[in-house]
Amino acid sequence: MKTVYLSFIAFLVLLASCVPQRLMEETKGKLTTCETESAALKKSNQENEAKIAEMTEKMTKEEKELAGLKRDTSIISTNLRLLQNKYDKLNSINDQLLDKYNRMLIGSEKDNAKLSGQLQLTQEQLLKKEDELKALEIRLNKQQLELDLLAAELKKREARVNELEAILKSKDQATADLKKKLQDALMGFEGKGLTITQKNGKVYVSMDESLLFESGKTAVQPKGIEALKNVAKVLEQNPDINILVEGHTDDVPMAGKGEIKDNWDLSVMRATSVTKIILQNSKTDPKRITSAGRGEFFPIDIAKTVEARKKNRRTEIILTPKLDELLKVLENN
């Protein structure tokens, strides 16, 4: 973008002799504003994607923790049942010993003392097991409470994720609808130097040089103007779409004569020409549009052939749905 800015300043210098100083400064200010807004939007989109990834990772971690707690609860429940069985067996033994004790009261004092010791030991063991059982119950109740709290929090997070997914789904549908509207509006141009594709949540309208420009020129030809007018109507009717116009060239160097010094100049001026036609033929808000030149550095085909270079000489209109609703959900959470 910095290179675009320098190129544009160079262009302004060439025109300084015939353009009022005040108009030049206003143009510079508008360019700076566009660059700032573009950078802020890019940064905001990156931060939003990072927040979504962080929330998804955190939810996955909590789901694993929930699964672990469920496994611990199952193990504790099993141990509780085992202790209860042992407790019941100890009660049974205790009853048996008491019965023996009553039947042996008439026996020797030695036997009675031995039986009394066994009974005392059994009772002590029973009390110890009862304490263990109570401690286990307390621990189980605490873990159950934690499990309930975690389940409630997980449910809330799932609701937020579902809301985000619904918004993203609606944006994907809006993108698909936009592509259909463009295909309908440009039915006579598709396959004749114009293609419309949808990928990564965006719609790409790619126009070959043969449709828009003469070789090395920046003025749009009549048939290209007709196609751009149809695009402009669709963009005017869809205000929730951000627009990026990118100019691309092949890798053959420019002669460097006149106002067009190199492929950077050519790609920027062509993108600007397309942008102006869209604005002149619709009520599209200029704040929605960004014009950029890519030179020869983003080719479709890297081969050094005539056919490859023809593919690379193109202008792309990249349309992206605004993510205002998604930003609000992220800010509220």
DACOR-V270413 format. One record per backbone hydrogen bond with DSSP energy under -1.0 kcal/mol. NH is the residue of the N-H (numbers start at 1). CO is the residue of the C=O. If there is no record, write none. Layout:
BEGIN
nh=NH co=CO
nh=NH co=CO
END
This chain:
BEGIN
nh=5 co=1
nh=6 co=2
nh=7 co=3
nh=8 co=4
nh=9 co=5
nh=10 co=6
nh=11 co=7
nh=12 co=8
nh=13 co=9
nh=14 co=10
nh=15 co=11
nh=16 co=13
nh=18 co=15
nh=19 co=15
nh=24 co=20
nh=25 co=21
nh=26 co=22
nh=27 co=23
nh=28 co=24
nh=29 co=25
nh=30 co=26
nh=31 co=27
nh=32 co=28
nh=33 co=29
nh=34 co=30
nh=35 co=31
nh=36 co=32
nh=37 co=33
nh=38 co=34
nh=39 co=35
nh=40 co=36
nh=41 co=37
nh=42 co=38
nh=43 co=39
nh=44 co=40
nh=45 co=41
nh=46 co=42
nh=47 co=43
nh=48 co=44
nh=49 co=45
nh=50 co=46
nh=51 co=47
nh=52 co=48
nh=53 co=49
nh=54 co=50
nh=55 co=51
nh=56 co=52
nh=57 co=53
nh=58 co=54
nh=59 co=55
nh=60 co=56
nh=61 co=57
nh=62 co=58
nh=63 co=59
nh=64 co=60
nh=65 co=61
nh=66 co=62
nh=67 co=63
nh=68 co=64
nh=69 co=65
nh=70 co=66
nh=71 co=67
nh=72 co=68
nh=73 co=69
nh=74 co=70
nh=75 co=71
nh=76 co=72
nh=77 co=73
nh=78 co=74
nh=79 co=75
nh=80 co=76
nh=81 co=77
nh=82 co=78
nh=83 co=79
nh=84 co=80
nh=85 co=81
nh=86 co=82
nh=87 co=83
nh=88 co=84
nh=89 co=85
nh=90 co=86
nh=91 co=87
nh=92 co=88
nh=93 co=89
nh=94 co=90
nh=95 co=91
nh=96 co=92
nh=97 co=93
nh=98 co=94
nh=99 co=95
nh=100 co=96
nh=101 co=97
nh=102 co=98
nh=103 co=99
nh=104 co=100
nh=107 co=104
nh=112 co=108
nh=113 co=109
nh=114 co=110
nh=115 co=111
nh=116 co=112
nh=117 co=113
nh=118 co=114
nh=119 co=115
nh=120 co=116
nh=121 co=117
nh=122 co=118
nh=123 co=119
nh=124 co=120
nh=125 co=121
nh=126 co=122
nh=127 co=123
nh=128 co=124
nh=129 co=125
nh=130 co=126
nh=131 co=127
nh=132 co=128
nh=133 co=129
nh=134 co=130
nh=135 co=131
nh=136 co=132
nh=137 co=133
nh=138 co=134
nh=139 co=135
nh=140 co=136
nh=141 co=137
nh=142 co=138
nh=143 co=139
nh=144 co=140
nh=145 co=141
nh=146 co=142
nh=147 co=143
nh=148 co=144
nh=149 co=145
nh=150 co=146
nh=151 co=147
nh=152 co=148
nh=153 co=149
nh=154 co=150
nh=155 co=151
nh=156 co=152
nh=157 co=153
nh=158 co=154
nh=159 co=155
nh=160 co=156
nh=161 co=157
nh=162 co=158
nh=163 co=159
nh=164 co=160
nh=165 co=161
nh=166 co=162
nh=167 co=163
nh=168 co=164
nh=169 co=165
nh=170 co=166
nh=171 co=167
nh=172 co=168
nh=173 co=169
nh=174 co=170
nh=175 co=171
nh=176 co=172
nh=177 co=173
nh=178 co=174
nh=179 co=175
nh=180 co=176
nh=181 co=177
nh=182 co=178
nh=183 co=179
nh=184 co=180
nh=185 co=181
nh=186 co=182
nh=189 co=186
nh=190 co=186
nh=191 co=194
nh=192 co=189
nh=195 co=206
nh=197 co=204
nh=199 co=202
nh=202 co=199
nh=203 co=319
nh=204 co=197
nh=205 co=317
nh=206 co=195
nh=207 co=315
nh=208 co=193
nh=209 co=313
nh=211 co=208
nh=212 co=208
nh=213 co=209
nh=217 co=214
nh=221 co=212
nh=225 co=221
nh=226 co=222
nh=227 co=223
nh=228 co=224
nh=229 co=225
nh=230 co=226
nh=231 co=227
nh=232 co=228
nh=233 co=229
nh=234 co=230
nh=235 co=231
nh=236 co=232
nh=237 co=233
nh=242 co=320
nh=243 co=288
nh=244 co=318
nh=245 co=290
nh=246 co=316
nh=247 co=292
nh=248 co=314
nh=249 co=295
nh=266 co=262
nh=267 co=263
nh=268 co=264
nh=269 co=265
nh=270 co=266
nh=271 co=267
nh=272 co=268
nh=273 co=269
nh=274 co=270
nh=275 co=271
nh=276 co=272
nh=277 co=273
nh=278 co=274
nh=279 co=275
nh=280 co=276
nh=281 co=277
nh=288 co=285
nh=289 co=286
nh=290 co=243
nh=292 co=245
nh=294 co=247
nh=297 co=294
nh=309 co=305
nh=310 co=306
nh=311 co=307
nh=312 co=308
nh=313 co=309
nh=314 co=312
nh=315 co=207
nh=316 co=246
nh=317 co=205
nh=318 co=244
nh=319 co=203
nh=320 co=242
nh=322 co=240
nh=327 co=323
nh=328 co=324
nh=329 co=325
nh=330 co=326
nh=331 co=327
nh=332 co=328
END
